[in-house]
Amino acid sequence: KTVISERELKLKSLSEKWKKERIAKENFDKKAFGFTKNSEILNGRIAMFFIITGLLTEIWTGQTIPDQIETIIRTLGII
C-alpha cells in the first residue's frame, strides 16, 4: 500500500510540474511583443495593412511610397 501511495505522490508532483510548464508556455505565447507566434502574426497583419494603404494612396495621389514617407516626415517636422 505504501508503494502505491508513493507512486501517487510522484505522479501528482509530476502533474503539477507539467501544469506549471504548460501555463508558462501559454503565457509566453500570449505576448504581443518579442519573437512569439502571436506577435509575428500581428506584425505581418500590420505590414500587410500598411502596404495596401501605401499602394492605394499611390494610385489615388500618384505619389510613390518613398514620396509618401517623405511627406509624412516633413509634415511631422522631422526634416
N, C-alpha and C positions, 0 to 999 in steps of 0.2 A: 504494500500500500504506500509506503514512503517513496518507492521508486516512481510510482505514478504521480504522486503529488510533486516530486522534484521535476518531473518532465513537464507537468502543467505549469509550474512556476517558470521554467526555462522558456516554454512556449509563449507564456504571457509577456515575459520581458522581451523576447524577440519580436512579438507582435507590436508591442509599444515602440520599440526601436524603429521598425519598419513604418509604423504610422507617423512617427516624428519625421522620418526621412521623406515620406510622401508629402506631408504637409509643407515641409521646407521647399521641396521641388515645386509644388503648386504655387506657393508664394513667390518663388523666383520667376516662374513662368508668367505670372500676372503683371510683372513690372512693365512699365511703359518705356523705360529708358534702359540703355545698356544693350548688350547683344543677346536679347531674348527673342523668342518666336513672336510674341505679340508686338514688341517694339519694331521688329523688322517688317511685320505686316503693316503696321501703322505708317512707318517711314515710306514704304512702297506706295501705299494709297495716297499719301500726301504728295509724293513725287509725281504720280500719275495725274492728280488733280491740277497741279501747277503747270505741267507740260501741256495739258489740254487747254488750260486757261491761257497760257502763253501763245499757243498756236491759234486759238480763236481770236485773241487780241491782235495777232499779226494779220489775220485775214481781214478783220474789221478796220484796223488802222493803217495797215501797210508797214508798220514798224516791226523790225525783226526783234527776236527775243533779247539779244545783247543790247539793242537800242532801248528796249523797254526797261531793262535793268539800269541802263544809264539814266533814263528819265526818272525812275524811282529814286535813284541815288541823288540826282540833282534836286528833285522835289523835296527830299528829306534834308537837304543841305549838307550832305556828307562831302560832296565835291562841288 
